[in-house]
Amino acid sequence: YHSLPNLTNMATISEVATECKVSRALVSRLLNGDTELRIADSTRDRIHQVVNRMGGVRVNHAARALRTRRSYCVCAPVHYQTIEFGVRMPAKMFFEQLKTSLRAKGFSLNVSLFDPAEGLAPFVELLDSPTRCDGLVLLTSVVDRALAQLLRDRQFPHVSIDSAAEEFEVNTVIADAMGGLR
């Protein structure tokens, strides 16, 4: 469990560009690893020095989503009656740790409640809206044969933490006190 950088102390691309007397586009292209960018070594070094001095650069999630056509959001649909998961980890702790891990990789977490009586409708909605969700974390008692088939048909990124989901051939991570993660 590691701490995240204080985002309020980080610079924007505009602040770095102003400080370096270069365009925002140049800073953006450099920091995003544009392989076509031609830039003098002295300018590259100056930009990196300013970024380091300013404590890093805040990601503009809206701009990134527009550019990449991805939401950088992982969804965790939760049965509305779920309180604890099969790994006996309180829900709050699980979601805090998942959120921290995802944020470290530049993703956000969206936890949404669903009612099993709705069938596949909530999942189809998540999968059909690429700006809403880039992947699913499926918890205990969520996966059934129909959902597993939908995920395979759509080739949608997902992982389940429910050992019972293995029978449906979905990507499953199992955690228990004796066996650890597998």
N, C-alpha and C positions, 0 to 999 in steps of 0.2 A: 504494500500500500504506500505509494509515493505521492508527494505533494506536487501540485501543478504550478506552473509559473503564474505570477500575479498578472493577469491580462490587462489590468488597468494601468500598469507601469510599462507596458510594451508600446512600441511606436507603431504608427501606421506607415504604409508605403509612402504616402504623401509627405509625412514628416521626414522620412529618410531621404526622399528625393530633394526636398527643399534644403535640408542640411548639406547634401552632397552637390547641390546645384546641377542636378540631372533630372530627366523626366521620370514621372511615375512609371511609365511603360518600361523604361530601362531597368529600374529597380525591380519591378515585377518579373520581368523576363529573367533577370539574373537569379533572383531568389527562387524562381520556379524551375530553374535548371534548363532554360531554353538552349538547346544544342546548336541552334543557328545563330545565336547572339555573338556579334563581334564587338569586343569591348577591350579597351586598353587595360593592361594588368594594374596600372596605378589606379584607375577608376574602379575596377573590381575590388581591389584591396581597400580603397577608401570607403566604398559602400559597405563591405563586410565589417570594417572597423566601426563605422557609425551604427550599424545594426547591433553589434556586440555592446557598444557603449550605451545604447538606448534600451538594452535588455531584451532584444529580439523584436520581431514584427508580429503584430496581431493579424490573424487570418480574417479576411473579409469573406465570411461564409456565403453570403449572397452572390458576390462576384465569382467565387470559386464554383458555386453550383451552376451559375449561368455558363461559365466557360467550359465546364466538364460535363454538363448535363447529368450530374449526379447530386444527390442530396447530402451525402456523407452522413447519413442517419441510419442507425440500426434500430429496428423495431422489435419490441418484445411484447407480443400479444399475451395477455394474462387472463385466464379464466376468472371471472368476477368473484368467484368464491375462494380463490387460491390465497392462502395465508403463508404457508411454508412449502418449500420444495422438497423433493425426495432426498436431497443431500442434507436435510435438517439444518439448513442455513436460513436464519431469519430473512425475510424478503428485503427488508431495508438494507441490511448489510450486503446481500447479494447485488442489489441494484446499485448501491454506492460503489462497490468494487468494479462492477461491469462498466459503469459510467466513467470512472476514473481511467480504466484501461482503454476504453474507446476514445476518450478525450485526448489521451497521450498520443493516439494515432491520428488525431484530427477528425474524429467522428463524434456525433452526438447520439444520445439514446432517447428513444420515444417509447414509453411504456403505455400501452392502451388496453383497456378492459374489453372483453368480448363475452358473449353469451353463446354457449355451445348450441343452443336452439337455432341460432342464425346459420348454422352449417358452415359452408366454405365462403359465404359472402364477404365477411370481414377480411379474409385472407386474399381473395380475388381482388378486392379493392386495394389492398396494400401492394400486391404484385403488379397491378395494372397502372399504378401511379409511380413512375420512376423518380419523380421529384419528391416523393414522400418517404421512400424507404429503399435503401440499397442492400439490405440483408435482414434476416430474421434470426432471433434467438428464441428458440421454442422451449418452453418450460414443461414441467410435469403435467401430464394428462392433456396435452394440447394436440399431439400428433396422432392422427388415425390414418387408415389406408388411403382415404380420399385426399387428405392434405398431402401425404407423402407423394402420391401420384401427381398432384398439381405442381409440387415443387420440382419433381423430376422433369415433368413436361415443360415447365417454364425455365428450367435450368437456373433457378433462383438461388442465390447464396443463402445458406442457412446452417444452423447447428442446433442440435437438441441436447438438453441436459437430462433427458428422461431415458433411463435404460430400457424401458418398454418400447421406445421408438425404434430400437435396433431391428426389431422384427419387420419394420416397414422399409428398411434399408435407407434411412436418412442419416446424414452426418451427425454422429452422436458423440458427446463427451460425457464420460461417466466419472463421478467422484464419489468415493466412499472412504471411511476411516481406515479400513484395512488395505484396500487396493490402490488408494490414491487416484490420480487422474489417469484415464486411459481412453 
